[in-house]
């Protein structure tokens, strides 16, 4: 008999069946693959959302056991006329599920199935297809003898804003997907049988991820597609929007940039990336860079926020997944070449979390000079939110946004392209090329998601003062490097 196929397995099958086959048959390939801080945070948010959602069903019974014991316990609770179950467990043939919430409806004469999602909308695309997720569960539960009369997703309300204690009835939204779920059942049943047969078949070569851009590759892509170079046609800028090109290249065996027979078909951004790689040199539009930088007004103020978000809103004025700015770094370059540095970090959240941060910004930033950021929409959106929370500072914050310049556009607009960027304009890709003397690698915090996770620990009452002090130091150093990196990148561009 084939190994068990869970709901997670089914969803992975629809994303990359080869990756699932390897997970089942060659688990050693996954032994050294650790979750990133970002992935851990997603899992944690999912668990928090599910736990919080149970508060909406105070009569619910949690099935705490696992495996066959959980199946037996579920049957026992149903037979004893329990109306609402958390983690109700069912198995039909090789298919196995644990339902987030299952509730009997006397009015509908059947069971309501609820799937809790730590998202702020219903998703209908692989691999996070909420409709197919519910259909998979409905099929198995009904094969086990229960009638599902309603299938819904409970997700976070993007309109909810916390004021005082979290109102869970307002935090969550019910989306009735019953009609869509019933419509999807024929397809899902077929995919279930296909998955069962596939997992019992010999290993096949390659995986269909080869027709996807790099960001959509499965975790075992290099194993399944060893012929694809580390830097390939999958790395073209925004290749997901040029899917027909990618499919054509793959089918013709044109995997590396050098293999491409029709470079004239590339758009401007892709052509610059192609030229930088094949010519082994940077592609630089010095005149465009000069014109852009020449419009900046001194003092140049290199500015960066770090932000925190979570599924469960922690602070008044903010909602689920809404970014909370908790620190900033500011390097000020004066026309005579001198540089000042300012910074601020919230270490002990007050009743009005962001007011001290804005008040310090008002002191530190000169609105007459250009404010320079990297991917300015992030900083601009934070300023818009702060203006909403503190309308008395709205004119100041709007002026900052009006005079903000995005240094990343030099690279995202193709004025400077290097093969080492691999189609990205991320500061983590640009910095090692243009200012190799600076690096994030040696720092205790080296990416934004890690900074967010560390700040959450910094403000926790459970963290010792010694650890708080160390985290604060690491956060300040990380954010400081973000703005110093912009200063040095700007100086490098001026030398051109």
Rosetta blueprint (number, residue, H / E / L):
1 X L
2 X L
3 X L
4 X L
5 X E
6 X E
7 X H
8 X H
9 X H
10 X H
11 X H
12 X H
13 X H
14 X H
15 X H
16 X L
17 X H
18 X H
19 X H
20 X H
21 X H
22 X H
23 X H
24 X H
25 X H
26 X L
27 X H
28 X H
29 X H
30 X H
31 X L
32 X L
33 X L
34 X L
35 X L
36 X L
37 X H
38 X H
39 X H
40 X H
41 X H
42 X H
43 X H
44 X H
45 X H
46 X H
47 X H
48 X H
49 X H
50 X H
51 X H
52 X H
53 X H
54 X H
55 X H
56 X H
57 X L
58 X L
59 X L
60 X L
61 X E
62 X E
63 X L
64 X L
65 X L
66 X L
67 X H
68 X H
69 X H
70 X H
71 X H
72 X H
73 X H
74 X H
75 X H
76 X H
77 X H
78 X H
79 X H
80 X L
81 X L
82 X L
83 X L
84 X E
85 X E
86 X E
87 X E
88 X E
89 X E
90 X E
91 X E
92 X E
93 X L
94 X L
95 X E
96 X E
97 X E
98 X E
99 X E
100 X E
101 X E
102 X E
103 X E
104 X E
105 X E
106 X L
107 X L
108 X L
109 X L
110 X E
111 X E
112 X E
113 X E
114 X E
115 X E
116 X E
117 X E
118 X L
119 X L
120 X L
121 X L
122 X L
123 X L
124 X E
125 X E
126 X L
127 X L
128 X E
129 X E
130 X H
131 X H
132 X H
133 X H
134 X H
135 X H
136 X H
137 X H
138 X H
139 X H
140 X H
141 X H
142 X H
143 X H
144 X L
145 X L
146 X L
147 X L
148 X E
149 X E
150 X E
151 X E
152 X E
153 X E
154 X E
155 X E
156 X E
157 X L
158 X L
159 X L
160 X L
161 X L
162 X L
163 X L
164 X L
165 X L
166 X L
167 X L
168 X H
169 X H
170 X H
171 X H
172 X E
173 X E
174 X E
175 X E
176 X E
177 X L
178 X H
179 X H
180 X H
181 X H
182 X H
183 X H
184 X H
185 X H
186 X H
187 X H
188 X H
189 X H
190 X H
191 X H
192 X H
193 X H
194 X H
195 X H
196 X H
197 X H
198 X H
199 X H
200 X L
201 X L
202 X L
203 X L
204 X L
205 X L
206 X L
207 X L
208 X H
209 X H
210 X H
211 X H
212 X L
213 X L
214 X H
215 X H
216 X H
217 X L
218 X L
219 X L
220 X L
221 X H
222 X H
223 X H
224 X H
225 X L
226 X L
227 X L
228 X L
229 X L
230 X L
231 X L
232 X L
233 X H
234 X H
235 X H
236 X L
237 X L
238 X L
239 X H
240 X H
241 X H
242 X H
243 X H
244 X H
245 X H
246 X H
247 X H
248 X H
249 X H
250 X H
251 X H
252 X L
253 X L
254 X L
255 X L
256 X L
257 X H
258 X H
259 X H
260 X L
261 X L
262 X L
263 X H
264 X H
265 X H
266 X L
267 X L
268 X H
269 X H
270 X H
271 X H
272 X H
273 X H
274 X H
275 X H
276 X H
277 X H
278 X H
279 X L
280 X L
281 X L
282 X L
283 X E
284 X E
285 X L
286 X H
287 X H
288 X H
289 X H
290 X H
291 X H
292 X H
293 X H
294 X H
295 X L
296 X L
297 X L
298 X L
299 X L
300 X E
301 X E
302 X E
303 X E
304 X E
305 X E
306 X E
307 X E
308 X E
309 X L
310 X L
311 X L
312 X L
313 X L
314 X L
315 X L
316 X L
317 X L
318 X L
319 X L
320 X L
321 X L
322 X L
323 X L
324 X E
325 X E
326 X E
327 X E
328 X E
329 X E
330 X E
331 X E
332 X E
333 X E
334 X L
335 X L
336 X L
337 X L
338 X L
339 X E
340 X E
341 X E
342 X E
343 X E
344 X E
345 X E
346 X L
347 X L
348 X L
349 X L
350 X L
351 X L
352 X L
353 X L
354 X L
355 X H
356 X H
357 X H
358 X H
359 X H
360 X H
361 X H
362 X H
363 X H
364 X H
365 X L
366 X L
367 X L
368 X L
369 X L
370 X L
371 X E
372 X E
373 X E
374 X L
375 X L
376 X H
377 X H
378 X H
379 X H
380 X H
381 X H
382 X H
383 X H
384 X H
385 X H
386 X H
387 X H
388 X H
389 X H
390 X L
391 X H
392 X H
393 X H
394 X H
395 X H
396 X H
397 X H
398 X H
399 X H
400 X H
401 X H
402 X H
403 X L
404 X E
405 X E
406 X E
407 X L
408 X L
409 X H
410 X H
411 X H
412 X H
413 X L
414 X L
415 X L
416 X E
417 X E
418 X L
419 X H
420 X H
421 X H
422 X L
423 X L
424 X L
425 X L
426 X L
427 X H
428 X H
429 X H
430 X H
431 X H
432 X H
433 X H
434 X H
435 X L
436 X L
437 X L
438 X L
439 X L
440 X L
441 X L
442 X L
443 X L
444 X L
445 X L
446 X L
447 X L
448 X H
449 X H
450 X H
451 X H
452 X H
453 X H
454 X H
455 X H
456 X H
457 X H
458 X H
459 X L
460 X L
461 X L
462 X L
463 X L
464 X L
465 X H
466 X H
467 X H
468 X H
469 X H
470 X H
471 X H
472 X H
473 X H
474 X H
475 X H
476 X H
477 X H
478 X H
479 X H
480 X H
481 X H
482 X H
483 X H
484 X H
485 X H
486 X H
487 X H
488 X H
489 X H
490 X H
491 X H
492 X H
493 X H
494 X H
495 X H
496 X L
